[in-house]
């Protein structure tokens, strides 16, 4: 059995994290603010429509717990850590859409 982190399951999520890692700090900060705002808006829509998920899944809960240990590269960057935590609590289809959007808008070859 292959042990993958929640963000390794989708190619776009891995690519988006790689893109975020290489962006200049000022651009990354602005993009992360936008990601947090979009994730917050999505959560609000789910609450208003009573479509909020009952659970985000054990894998992502464990990932949030492990963030406190600071073992992943993005845990050491406060703004990036907050954005990833925020996105990771969304339903899977929503966080995948956000990551695909990052990849499409910041396409790097």
Secondary structure, DSSP 8 states (H G I E B T S, - for coil): -----GGGSSHHHHHHHHHHHHS-HHHHHHHHHHHHHHHHHHHHHHHHTT---S---HHHHHHHHHHTTT-SGGGGSHHHHHHHHHHHTS-HHHHHHHHHHHHHHT---
